[in-house]
Amino acid sequence: MRERNGGRWRRSTGISLGLLGVPALASIGTTAAAQATCVFELPSERLRDWFGRVEWIDDVDGDRFDDFLVGAPNTDVDLDGNGKIGADERKVGSAYLFSGRHLGAPLRAWHGAAAEDDFGSELARLGDIDRDGVEDFAIAAPSSSTDDHRAYVRVYSGRSLRDPDVPELIGEIEDLVDRDGRDGPDGSQGDFGAALAPAGDVNGDHHDDFLIAGAGRYRWTLLISGRTLAPLYTWDVNPGSTRKAGHSTAVASFRRDVDGDGQIDLAIGDYSWNNGPVAECGAVWIYSGLTSVPTRRLVGTKHHDWFGYAIHVVPDLSEDPAAKPELLIGAPGTYRNDFGLAENGNYVAMWFGETLGALPLLLPGSSVGAAPGSFFGAFIDSGDYLLDPPPGDRIKHELFVAARHHFEKRGLVSCFEFEASTPAWRPRWSIEGRAQNDKLGRISARGRLTTSLLEPDRPDAGDDLLVGTAHINDPAGGGELGHVWCFSAADGVDASSSIRGSGWAGDDLDPSLVPTIDLAAPPLLGTTARVRVACSLEPSTLGLLLVGLGDATTPETPHLLVSDYLVRPFVMNGVAGVIDVEVPADPALFATGKRYFAQAVLALPGVEGGIGYTPLVEAVVGGLDW
């Protein structure tokens, strides 16, 4: 695991200098009842590493909080350890596993094996494929290179994070079969592993299985046995087709039987499929278990709909007696087509599990201001985010849809709530990138890391949303900088602060000369609070900033902090100085609504005892609500 002495790769002690704050993303369509509180921001270390692929996984380190993966497939890696990046070490790719509880250092970091591996391009939670009680996960190196480059998928053990005697790597999967007679393994044509998805126990051996698909010339979908990591079945949904390069096949599993034949049903999409003269309308095929003939085909209706670019299965919303899940299909449309600028697509279609043959319920991008060409529907996920149902009611998941090319390619992520009586999807809130080419879009919605004040040692009952991008503009102008944010619907708390007690700088000193302290920036969870210290008595001096944590009321009398505190030295170069204090999303240190205290002690050679100190700042940590 890689470490660094500062920034985001080292577990935070609560104080750091110059940490980036959360950017003020614009908010549109927000209702008063909905919450979109950003609880942390995770910036990349490097420009143009495409850091921002995100995926929640279960609690693999055993601390009760879900953990998450972030991929950076364009990372250059010093494979030979000589301190330089050679031509054969470009675009190796990396992936990081972060603790949901202790944000700040990854639990693990992995890298690809060779240049142009693009390792970390796709990430997937797989379920407990080895039946050891902890969820496992996969990381793909699909390599977009078509020059006979090896592509592979690595499968990792979640148990290895808890038990050092368990090997990290369960296995590595390649496709070495030549199905189309091109005199080489199909997996070396580029893009094998560009799509991954858990499938559930399809073959009934009590081990969860999973799906691997590709992009471009790699047109096959493999169902992989979780027990053996060998293919159980292979589908070519569109034989002989000319596939578009650069975008992957979409795959998803219903994880249960939908058509009544006793087999788990699967969905496979080809967004570039042509329906006769209707170019690139796209299609999705539904397969029942290990069968070669699809039970149903769903088709886009207009040219360049790119129907089937994304597929997602959400638990039952219609409350049918069999509680069958619903199928959502994204049709983002191309942002440019053979006839000019984009005009079609820009929607998500939902089929109810009990009526897959009926007309779908459509969710247009226009409902949240996303115009054709916005790529609305390219990424879809759902989670139990709002926690609206009363106790005893069936959980109803909220839907999240991304439009990464929205408005100057800033990107847009929108939350929708299902209204069964209509039926319809009702917009709750949207977040928009703040600058041109930010391209918000990657999302993962089924993980929990926020806590309540009453139970800080366990996550609350609501899912939190990860939003990632590989294309945030570097504010310094050096290129693209990837970011990941986490949003929560936890009740927002307004940040506040007050001054308590008195400072001291010697007996009988003019009160105007006593050192002062206040906050130049509020203590928002996941950002940097800025503590301002001033001392006109000794304009240039040394000092210590003491930051104490706790809920007890501080005495009014002048004193130094006596409870547990963190210490940060600083230098005053002038009458006043500003000290940055990190407020990490770490329940062991900070949580929304929790108080902390700050006080500065300064070296004052000209006064009795040689020191002075400021009053206390008492601050309440708030969430950043957009």
C-alpha positions as CSV (number, residue, x, y, z in Angstrom):
1,M,0.0,0.0,0.0
2,R,1.3,3.4,-0.9
3,E,1.5,6.2,1.7
4,R,2.4,9.8,1.6
5,N,3.1,12.3,4.4
6,G,0.1,14.5,4.0
7,G,-2.9,15.1,1.8
8,R,-5.4,12.3,1.4
9,W,-3.2,9.2,1.5
10,R,-2.4,9.2,5.2
11,R,-5.0,8.6,7.9
12,S,-5.9,12.0,9.2
13,T,-5.1,13.1,12.8
14,G,-7.6,15.9,12.3
15,I,-5.3,18.7,11.4
16,S,-3.4,19.4,8.2
17,L,-2.2,22.5,6.4
18,G,-3.6,23.7,3.2
19,L,-6.1,20.9,2.4
20,L,-8.5,21.6,-0.4
21,G,-12.0,22.5,0.5
22,V,-15.1,21.1,-1.2
23,P,-16.0,23.1,-4.3
24,A,-19.3,24.7,-4.4
25,L,-21.2,22.6,-6.9
26,A,-24.3,24.4,-8.2
27,S,-27.7,22.9,-7.1
28,I,-30.9,22.9,-9.2
29,G,-34.3,21.4,-8.6
30,T,-33.9,20.9,-4.9
31,T,-36.9,20.4,-2.8
32,A,-37.0,21.6,0.8
33,A,-37.5,18.1,2.2
34,A,-34.6,16.5,0.3
35,Q,-31.1,16.6,1.6
36,A,-27.9,16.6,-0.5
37,T,-25.2,17.2,2.1
38,C,-21.6,16.6,0.9
39,V,-19.7,14.8,3.6
40,F,-16.3,14.6,1.9
41,E,-14.3,15.4,-1.1
42,L,-11.5,13.1,-2.3
43,P,-9.2,14.7,-4.9
44,S,-6.7,12.9,-7.0
45,E,-2.9,13.3,-6.5
46,R,-2.2,13.5,-10.2
47,L,-3.4,15.3,-13.2
48,R,-5.1,13.2,-16.0
49,D,-5.0,9.9,-14.1
50,W,-8.8,9.5,-14.6
51,F,-9.3,9.1,-10.9
52,G,-13.1,8.9,-10.3
53,R,-14.4,5.4,-11.1
54,V,-16.3,4.6,-8.0
55,E,-17.9,1.5,-6.4
56,W,-19.3,0.8,-2.9
57,I,-18.5,-2.6,-1.5
58,D,-19.6,-4.1,1.8
59,D,-17.7,-3.6,5.1
60,V,-14.5,-5.6,4.3
61,D,-12.3,-4.4,7.1
62,G,-14.8,-5.3,9.9
63,D,-15.5,-1.9,11.4
64,R,-19.2,-1.8,10.5
65,F,-18.9,0.9,7.9
66,D,-19.0,0.1,4.1
67,D,-15.8,0.6,2.2
68,F,-15.4,1.8,-1.4
69,L,-13.2,1.4,-4.5
70,V,-11.8,4.2,-6.7
71,G,-10.2,3.5,-10.0
72,A,-7.6,5.7,-11.8
73,P,-6.9,3.8,-15.1
74,N,-4.7,6.4,-16.7
75,T,-2.1,6.4,-13.9
76,D,1.5,6.1,-14.9
77,V,3.2,3.7,-12.4
78,D,6.9,3.2,-11.6
79,L,6.9,-0.5,-12.0
80,D,10.6,-1.1,-11.8
81,G,11.1,1.2,-8.8
82,N,13.8,3.4,-10.4
83,G,12.1,6.7,-9.6
84,K,11.3,7.4,-13.2
85,I,8.4,6.8,-15.6
86,G,9.5,5.0,-18.7
87,A,7.6,4.5,-22.0
88,D,6.6,1.0,-20.8
89,E,5.1,2.4,-17.6
90,R,2.4,4.7,-19.1
91,K,-1.3,4.2,-18.5
92,V,-0.6,1.2,-16.3
93,G,-3.6,2.1,-14.1
94,S,-4.3,1.9,-10.4
95,A,-7.2,1.2,-8.0
96,Y,-7.6,2.1,-4.4
97,L,-9.7,0.7,-1.6
98,F,-10.8,3.3,1.0
99,S,-12.2,2.8,4.4
100,G,-15.7,4.2,4.8
101,R,-15.1,4.9,8.5
102,H,-11.6,6.4,8.4
103,L,-11.4,8.4,5.3
104,G,-7.9,9.7,4.5
105,A,-5.8,6.6,3.7
106,P,-6.6,3.7,1.4
107,L,-6.7,0.3,2.9
108,R,-5.1,-1.1,-0.2
109,A,-3.6,0.2,-3.5
110,W,-3.2,-2.0,-6.5
111,H,-1.6,-1.4,-9.9
112,G,-1.7,-2.9,-13.4
113,A,1.1,-5.1,-14.7
114,A,2.2,-3.2,-17.9
115,A,1.8,-0.1,-20.0
116,E,-1.7,0.5,-21.4
117,D,-3.3,-2.0,-19.1
118,D,-5.9,0.7,-18.0
119,F,-6.2,-1.2,-14.7
120,G,-9.0,0.3,-12.6
121,S,-11.2,1.1,-15.6
122,E,-14.1,-1.0,-14.1
123,L,-14.9,-2.0,-10.6
124,A,-17.5,-4.3,-9.2
125,R,-18.8,-5.8,-6.0
126,L,-19.4,-9.5,-6.6
127,G,-21.1,-10.8,-3.5
128,D,-19.4,-13.5,-1.4
129,I,-18.2,-15.7,-4.2
130,D,-15.9,-17.8,-2.0
131,R,-18.5,-18.2,0.8
132,D,-16.2,-16.9,3.6
133,G,-18.6,-14.4,5.0
134,V,-17.1,-11.2,3.4
135,E,-18.0,-9.7,0.1
136,D,-15.4,-10.0,-2.7
137,F,-14.8,-7.6,-5.6
138,A,-13.3,-7.4,-9.1
139,I,-11.0,-4.8,-10.8
140,A,-10.6,-4.9,-14.6
141,A,-7.7,-4.0,-16.9
142,P,-9.5,-3.9,-20.2
143,S,-6.8,-2.1,-22.2
144,S,-8.3,-0.2,-25.1
145,S,-5.1,-1.1,-27.1
146,T,-5.9,-3.4,-30.1
147,D,-2.3,-4.3,-30.6
148,D,-2.7,-7.9,-29.2
149,H,-2.5,-6.4,-25.6
150,R,-3.4,-8.7,-22.8
151,A,-6.6,-7.7,-21.0
152,Y,-7.6,-9.3,-17.6
153,V,-9.9,-9.1,-14.6
154,R,-8.5,-9.6,-11.1
155,V,-10.8,-11.0,-8.4
156,Y,-9.9,-10.0,-4.8
157,S,-10.9,-11.4,-1.4
158,G,-12.7,-9.2,1.0
159,R,-11.8,-11.5,3.8
160,S,-8.1,-10.7,3.2
161,L,-8.7,-7.2,4.8
162,R,-9.6,-8.9,8.1
163,D,-7.4,-12.0,8.0
164,P,-3.7,-11.6,6.9
165,D,-3.4,-15.3,6.3
166,V,-6.0,-15.1,3.5
167,P,-4.5,-14.3,0.1
168,E,-5.6,-11.0,-1.5
169,L,-5.9,-12.3,-5.0
170,I,-8.5,-15.0,-5.6
171,G,-7.7,-15.2,-9.2
172,E,-7.1,-13.5,-12.6
173,I,-9.4,-14.1,-15.6
174,E,-8.4,-13.7,-19.2
175,D,-10.3,-14.7,-22.4
176,L,-8.0,-16.9,-24.4
177,V,-10.6,-18.3,-26.8
178,D,-10.6,-17.4,-30.5
179,R,-14.3,-17.5,-31.4
180,D,-14.2,-15.4,-34.5
181,G,-11.1,-16.9,-36.2
182,R,-8.9,-13.8,-36.0
183,D,-5.9,-16.0,-35.1
184,G,-5.6,-14.7,-31.5
185,P,-7.4,-14.7,-28.2
186,D,-10.6,-12.7,-28.2
187,G,-9.5,-11.1,-25.0
188,S,-6.4,-9.5,-26.7
189,Q,-8.6,-7.5,-29.1
190,G,-9.0,-4.7,-26.6
191,D,-11.7,-3.9,-24.0
192,F,-12.2,-7.3,-22.4
193,G,-13.5,-6.5,-18.9
194,A,-14.9,-3.1,-19.9
195,A,-18.1,-4.1,-18.1
196,L,-18.6,-6.1,-14.9
197,A,-21.7,-6.9,-12.8
198,P,-22.6,-9.3,-10.0
199,A,-25.1,-12.0,-11.2
200,G,-26.1,-13.9,-8.1
201,D,-26.0,-17.7,-7.9
202,V,-27.1,-18.5,-11.4
203,N,-26.1,-22.2,-11.6
204,G,-27.3,-23.1,-8.1
205,D,-24.0,-24.2,-6.6
206,H,-24.4,-21.7,-3.6
207,H,-21.6,-19.4,-4.9
208,D,-22.4,-16.0,-6.4
209,D,-21.5,-15.7,-10.1
210,F,-20.7,-12.6,-12.1
211,L,-20.7,-11.2,-15.6
212,I,-17.8,-9.9,-17.7
213,A,-18.4,-8.0,-21.0
214,G,-16.3,-5.7,-23.2
215,A,-16.5,-2.9,-25.7
216,G,-15.6,-2.2,-29.3
217,R,-14.6,-5.4,-31.1
218,Y,-15.0,-7.5,-28.0
219,R,-18.7,-8.3,-28.3
220,W,-19.1,-11.3,-26.0
221,T,-20.5,-11.5,-22.5
222,L,-19.2,-14.2,-20.1
223,L,-21.0,-15.6,-17.1
224,I,-18.2,-16.5,-14.7
225,S,-18.5,-19.1,-11.9
226,G,-17.8,-17.7,-8.5
227,R,-16.6,-21.1,-7.3
228,T,-14.1,-21.8,-10.1
229,L,-13.7,-18.5,-12.0
230,A,-14.3,-20.4,-15.2
231,P,-16.9,-19.4,-17.8
232,L,-20.3,-21.0,-17.3
233,Y,-21.8,-19.5,-20.4
234,T,-20.9,-17.1,-23.3
235,W,-23.3,-14.9,-25.2
236,D,-22.8,-13.1,-28.5
237,V,-25.9,-11.0,-28.5
238,N,-25.3,-9.4,-31.9
239,P,-23.2,-11.8,-34.1
240,G,-21.3,-10.2,-37.0
241,S,-22.2,-6.7,-35.9
242,T,-19.8,-3.7,-36.3
243,R,-19.4,-2.5,-32.7
244,K,-18.5,1.1,-31.9
245,A,-15.2,1.5,-30.1
246,G,-14.8,3.3,-26.8
247,H,-18.1,2.4,-25.0
248,S,-18.9,-0.9,-23.3
249,T,-21.6,-3.5,-23.4
250,A,-24.0,-3.0,-20.5
251,V,-24.8,-6.0,-18.3
252,A,-27.0,-6.5,-15.3
253,S,-28.7,-9.3,-13.4
254,F,-32.2,-9.4,-11.9
255,R,-30.6,-11.7,-9.2
256,R,-33.9,-13.7,-9.2
257,D,-36.4,-15.3,-11.5
258,V,-38.6,-12.9,-13.3
259,D,-40.3,-14.9,-16.1
260,G,-41.3,-17.9,-13.9
261,D,-39.0,-20.6,-15.1
262,G,-37.0,-20.9,-11.9
263,Q,-33.8,-19.4,-13.3
264,I,-32.2,-16.1,-12.6
265,D,-32.7,-13.7,-15.5
266,L,-29.9,-11.5,-17.0
267,A,-29.9,-8.4,-19.2
268,I,-27.3,-7.6,-21.9
269,G,-27.3,-4.4,-23.9
270,D,-25.7,-3.3,-27.2
271,Y,-26.3,0.5,-27.5
272,S,-24.9,0.6,-31.1
273,W,-27.3,-2.0,-32.5
274,N,-29.1,-1.1,-35.7
275,N,-32.7,-2.0,-36.2
276,G,-32.7,-2.1,-40.0
277,P,-32.5,1.5,-41.2
278,V,-32.8,2.9,-37.7
279,A,-29.1,3.4,-37.0
280,E,-27.7,2.9,-33.5
281,C,-31.1,2.8,-31.8
282,G,-29.7,0.1,-29.4
283,A,-31.3,-3.0,-27.9
284,V,-31.3,-5.0,-24.7
285,W,-31.7,-8.8,-24.6
286,I,-33.2,-10.7,-21.6
287,Y,-31.8,-14.2,-21.0
288,S,-33.0,-16.8,-18.6
289,G,-30.1,-18.4,-16.8
290,L,-27.9,-20.6,-19.0
291,T,-29.9,-20.3,-22.2
292,S,-28.7,-19.3,-25.7
293,V,-32.0,-17.8,-26.9
294,P,-33.2,-14.6,-25.3
295,T,-36.6,-14.6,-23.8
296,R,-37.2,-11.0,-24.8
297,R,-35.6,-8.1,-26.7
298,L,-36.3,-4.5,-25.9
299,V,-35.4,-1.9,-28.6
300,G,-34.8,1.8,-28.8
301,T,-37.2,3.6,-31.1
302,K,-35.1,6.4,-32.8
303,H,-31.8,6.6,-34.5
304,H,-28.9,7.2,-32.2
305,D,-31.0,6.7,-29.0
306,W,-28.1,4.5,-27.8
307,F,-30.7,2.6,-25.9
308,G,-29.0,0.0,-23.7
309,Y,-25.9,2.1,-22.9
310,A,-26.7,1.5,-19.2
311,I,-28.8,-1.1,-17.5
312,H,-29.8,-1.2,-13.8
313,V,-32.1,-3.4,-11.8
314,V,-33.9,-1.8,-8.9
315,P,-35.9,-3.7,-6.1
316,D,-39.6,-3.8,-6.6
317,L,-41.3,-0.4,-6.7
318,S,-44.8,-1.3,-7.9
319,E,-45.5,-3.6,-4.9
320,D,-46.7,-6.4,-7.1
321,P,-47.5,-9.6,-5.2
322,A,-44.3,-11.4,-6.4
323,A,-42.2,-8.4,-5.5
324,K,-40.4,-8.6,-8.9
325,P,-37.6,-6.1,-9.5
326,E,-37.9,-3.4,-12.1
327,L,-35.5,-3.0,-15.1
328,L,-34.1,0.5,-16.0
329,I,-32.4,1.1,-19.3
330,G,-30.5,4.2,-20.1
331,A,-30.7,5.8,-23.6
332,P,-28.3,8.8,-23.4
333,G,-28.1,9.4,-27.1
334,T,-24.9,10.2,-28.8
335,Y,-23.6,13.8,-28.3
336,R,-23.0,13.9,-32.0
337,N,-24.3,11.6,-34.8
338,D,-24.2,11.1,-38.6
339,F,-26.8,13.8,-39.1
340,G,-25.2,16.5,-37.0
341,L,-25.7,17.3,-33.3
342,A,-27.6,14.9,-31.0
343,E,-31.4,15.0,-31.1
344,N,-32.6,11.7,-29.7
345,G,-32.1,9.6,-26.7
346,N,-31.8,11.6,-23.4
347,Y,-34.1,9.3,-21.4
348,V,-34.3,6.4,-19.0
349,A,-36.9,3.7,-19.7
350,M,-38.3,1.5,-16.9
351,W,-40.1,-1.8,-17.3
352,F,-41.9,-3.3,-14.3
353,G,-40.7,-6.8,-13.6
354,E,-44.2,-8.2,-13.7
355,T,-45.0,-6.7,-17.2
356,L,-41.8,-6.7,-19.2
357,G,-43.9,-6.9,-22.4
358,A,-45.8,-3.7,-21.7
359,L,-44.9,-0.1,-22.6
360,P,-42.2,1.3,-20.4
361,L,-42.3,4.3,-18.0
362,L,-40.1,7.0,-19.5
363,L,-38.0,9.4,-17.5
364,P,-36.8,12.2,-19.8
365,G,-33.7,14.3,-19.2
366,S,-35.8,17.4,-19.7
367,S,-37.4,16.8,-16.3
368,V,-34.2,18.1,-14.7
369,G,-33.1,20.5,-17.5
370,A,-30.9,18.0,-19.4
371,A,-31.1,18.6,-23.1
372,P,-30.3,16.1,-25.9
373,G,-26.6,15.7,-26.1
374,S,-26.3,15.8,-22.2
375,F,-25.7,12.1,-22.1
376,F,-28.6,11.7,-19.6
377,G,-28.9,8.0,-18.7
378,A,-25.3,7.1,-19.3
379,F,-24.9,6.0,-15.6
380,I,-27.7,4.8,-13.4
381,D,-27.9,3.5,-9.8
382,S,-30.3,3.4,-6.9
383,G,-30.3,3.2,-3.1
384,D,-32.3,3.6,0.0
385,Y,-31.3,7.2,0.3
386,L,-34.1,9.3,1.7
387,L,-35.5,6.8,4.3
388,D,-39.0,8.2,3.8
389,P,-41.2,5.0,4.4
390,P,-42.5,4.7,7.9
391,P,-41.5,1.6,10.0
392,G,-42.9,-1.6,8.6
393,D,-43.3,-0.3,5.0
394,R,-41.4,-1.8,2.1
395,I,-38.2,0.0,1.4
396,K,-38.4,2.2,-1.8
397,H,-35.1,3.0,-3.4
398,E,-34.4,6.4,-4.9
399,L,-33.0,6.6,-8.4
400,F,-29.8,8.4,-9.5
401,V,-29.1,9.3,-13.1
402,A,-26.0,11.1,-14.5
403,A,-25.7,13.3,-17.5
404,R,-22.0,13.9,-17.8
405,H,-22.2,16.2,-20.9
406,H,-24.8,18.5,-19.4
407,F,-24.3,22.2,-20.0
408,E,-20.7,22.9,-21.2
409,K,-19.9,19.3,-20.1
410,R,-20.1,20.3,-16.5
411,G,-22.1,17.2,-15.8
412,L,-25.3,16.6,-13.8
413,V,-26.3,14.0,-11.2
414,S,-30.0,13.9,-10.3
415,C,-32.0,12.1,-7.6
416,F,-35.5,10.9,-8.3
417,E,-38.2,9.5,-6.0
418,F,-40.7,7.0,-7.3
419,E,-44.4,7.9,-7.0
420,A,-46.4,4.7,-7.3
421,S,-49.9,6.4,-7.5
422,T,-49.1,8.1,-10.8
423,P,-46.7,6.2,-11.6
424,A,-43.8,8.5,-12.2
425,W,-40.3,9.5,-11.1
426,R,-40.3,12.8,-9.2
427,P,-37.1,14.9,-9.2
428,R,-35.8,15.6,-5.7
429,W,-32.5,17.4,-6.3
430,S,-29.7,17.7,-8.8
431,I,-26.0,18.7,-8.5
432,E,-24.2,20.3,-11.4
433,G,-20.5,20.7,-12.0
434,R,-19.3,24.2,-11.4
435,A,-17.0,24.6,-14.4
436,Q,-16.8,23.8,-18.1
437,N,-15.6,20.2,-18.7
438,D,-16.0,19.0,-15.1
439,K,-18.0,16.0,-16.4
440,L,-19.7,14.7,-13.2
441,G,-21.0,11.3,-13.9
442,R,-19.7,8.2,-12.3
443,I,-22.1,7.2,-9.4
444,S,-22.5,4.4,-6.8
445,A,-25.4,4.6,-4.4
446,R,-25.5,1.5,-2.1
447,G,-23.1,2.1,0.8
448,R,-23.2,3.6,4.3
449,L,-20.7,5.7,6.1
450,T,-22.5,8.6,7.8
451,T,-23.5,8.2,11.5
452,S,-26.0,9.6,13.9
453,L,-24.9,11.5,17.0
454,L,-26.5,8.9,19.2
455,E,-24.6,6.0,17.6
456,P,-21.3,7.3,16.3
457,D,-19.8,3.8,16.1
458,R,-22.1,2.5,13.5
459,P,-23.5,3.9,10.2
460,D,-27.1,5.2,10.0
461,A,-29.7,3.4,8.0
462,G,-29.5,5.5,4.9
463,D,-27.4,4.8,1.8
464,D,-24.9,7.5,0.8
465,L,-24.1,8.5,-2.8
466,L,-20.6,8.5,-4.3
467,V,-20.1,10.8,-7.3
468,G,-16.9,10.6,-9.2
469,T,-15.3,12.1,-12.3
470,A,-12.0,11.8,-14.1
471,H,-12.3,15.2,-15.7
472,I,-12.4,18.0,-13.1
473,N,-10.5,21.0,-14.3
474,D,-7.4,21.7,-12.3
475,P,-7.9,25.2,-10.8
476,A,-4.2,25.9,-11.4
477,G,-4.7,25.3,-15.1
478,G,-2.4,22.3,-15.5
479,G,-5.0,19.8,-16.8
480,E,-7.7,17.5,-15.5
481,L,-7.9,16.5,-11.9
482,G,-10.1,13.6,-10.8
483,H,-12.4,13.9,-7.7
484,V,-14.8,11.8,-5.7
485,W,-17.5,13.2,-3.5
486,C,-19.9,11.6,-1.1
487,F,-23.4,12.9,-0.6
488,S,-25.8,12.0,2.3
489,A,-29.5,12.7,3.1
490,A,-28.7,12.9,6.8
491,D,-30.3,15.8,8.5
492,G,-28.3,18.9,7.8
493,V,-26.7,20.9,10.7
494,D,-25.7,24.5,10.2
495,A,-22.1,25.2,11.1
496,S,-21.7,27.8,13.9
497,S,-19.1,29.1,16.2
498,S,-18.8,31.3,19.3
499,I,-16.1,32.7,21.5
500,R,-15.9,31.5,25.1
501,G,-13.7,32.6,28.0
502,S,-10.9,35.1,27.9
503,G,-7.4,35.3,26.6
504,W,-4.3,36.2,28.6
505,A,-1.0,38.0,28.0
506,G,0.3,38.9,31.4
507,D,-1.5,40.6,34.3
508,D,-2.7,44.2,34.1
509,L,-2.1,44.2,30.3
510,D,-4.2,46.4,28.0
511,P,-7.1,44.1,26.9
512,S,-6.7,45.3,23.3
513,L,-3.3,43.6,23.2
514,V,-4.6,40.2,24.3
515,P,-4.3,37.6,21.4
516,T,-7.6,36.9,19.6
517,I,-9.0,33.9,17.7
518,D,-12.0,33.4,15.4
519,L,-13.0,31.3,12.4
520,A,-12.3,32.7,8.9
521,A,-14.2,29.7,7.3
522,P,-17.0,27.6,8.9
523,P,-16.3,24.0,10.2
524,L,-18.1,22.0,7.4
525,L,-17.8,18.2,7.4
526,G,-15.3,17.1,4.9
527,T,-13.7,20.5,4.3
528,T,-11.1,22.8,5.9
529,A,-12.0,25.2,8.6
530,R,-9.8,28.2,8.8
531,V,-8.8,29.5,12.2
532,R,-7.6,33.1,12.4
533,V,-5.2,34.2,15.1
534,A,-4.1,37.8,15.8
535,C,-1.6,39.2,18.2
536,S,-0.6,42.9,18.0
537,L,1.7,42.6,21.0
538,E,4.1,40.3,19.2
539,P,3.5,40.5,15.4
540,S,5.9,37.7,14.5
541,T,6.1,34.8,16.9
542,L,5.6,31.0,17.3
543,G,2.5,29.3,18.6
544,L,0.6,26.1,19.2
545,L,-3.0,25.6,18.1
546,L,-4.9,23.2,20.4
547,V,-8.0,21.5,19.0
548,G,-10.1,19.7,21.5
549,L,-13.0,17.3,20.8
550,G,-15.9,16.7,23.1
551,D,-19.4,17.6,24.1
552,A,-18.8,19.1,27.5
553,T,-19.4,22.8,28.0
554,T,-16.2,24.7,28.5
555,P,-15.7,26.8,31.6
556,E,-16.0,30.6,31.3
557,T,-12.8,31.3,33.2
558,P,-9.5,31.8,31.4
559,H,-7.6,28.5,31.0
560,L,-5.8,26.2,28.6
561,L,-7.6,23.2,27.1
562,V,-7.3,20.3,29.6
563,S,-9.3,17.7,27.7
564,D,-7.9,15.5,25.0
565,Y,-6.6,17.7,22.2
566,L,-4.6,17.7,19.0
567,V,-1.6,20.0,18.7
568,R,-0.5,21.9,15.7
569,P,2.5,24.3,15.7
570,F,2.4,27.4,13.6
571,V,4.4,30.5,12.8
572,M,3.0,34.1,12.9
573,N,4.5,36.2,10.2
574,G,2.8,39.5,11.0
575,V,0.0,40.7,13.2
576,A,-2.5,37.9,12.1
577,G,-2.3,34.5,10.6
578,V,-4.7,31.8,9.3
579,I,-4.3,28.1,10.2
580,D,-6.1,25.5,8.2
581,V,-7.8,22.7,10.2
582,E,-9.1,19.7,8.4
583,V,-12.6,18.5,9.4
584,P,-12.6,15.0,8.1
585,A,-15.6,12.8,7.6
586,D,-14.3,10.4,10.3
587,P,-16.8,9.5,13.0
588,A,-13.9,8.8,15.4
589,L,-13.1,12.5,15.3
590,F,-15.9,14.5,13.6
591,A,-19.6,14.2,12.9
592,T,-22.3,16.6,11.8
593,G,-23.6,18.4,14.9
594,K,-20.5,17.6,17.0
595,R,-18.6,20.4,18.8
596,Y,-14.9,21.1,18.9
597,F,-12.8,23.7,20.6
598,A,-9.8,25.6,19.4
599,Q,-7.4,27.7,21.3
600,A,-4.0,29.2,20.4
601,V,-1.0,29.5,22.7
602,L,1.7,32.0,21.6
603,A,5.3,32.7,22.6
604,L,5.4,36.3,24.1
605,P,8.9,37.0,25.4
606,G,8.0,40.4,26.8
607,V,5.3,39.3,29.2
608,E,5.2,37.4,32.5
609,G,5.9,33.7,31.9
610,G,6.7,34.3,28.3
611,I,3.4,33.0,26.9
612,G,0.0,34.2,26.2
613,Y,-3.2,32.5,24.9
614,T,-6.4,33.3,23.1
615,P,-10.0,32.7,24.3
616,L,-11.7,29.5,23.1
617,V,-13.5,29.1,19.8
618,E,-16.4,26.6,20.3
619,A,-17.6,25.4,16.9
620,V,-20.4,23.1,15.8
621,V,-19.6,21.0,12.8
622,G,-22.1,21.4,9.9
623,G,-22.8,19.7,6.7
624,L,-22.5,21.4,3.3
625,D,-26.0,21.5,1.9
626,W,-26.4,22.4,-1.8
